Amino acid sequence: MIRLNVFIRVKEEKREAVLVAAKELVAASQKDKGCIAYDVFESATRHDVLMICETWKDAESLSAHEHTPHFMTLVPQIEELAEMKMEKFEF
């Protein structure tokens, strides 16, 4: 399985727009084949930090997800509004 932790750092004035896009991405991605879990979290200690946690069955499932219309539309929207950093784990 593959786990991605995507850390999103966003300025206050863009936070709501990022949350809307992230929640839409989560809702659509949870339906993708091979998706074990896909959630967005708001930091309890830093208002400028969000995190998307994804767990995928395998690399094939993750690759297919990265080519879906919702991924190709929403991820660039989030990237325009905030800084993103991804950590990838395999287990």
Protein Blocks (a to p, Z undefined) as FASTA:
>chain_A
ZZddddddddfklmmmmmmmmmmmmmmmmmpghiabdcddddfkbmkbccdddddfblml
mmmmmmgfklmmmmmmmmmmpccddddddZZ
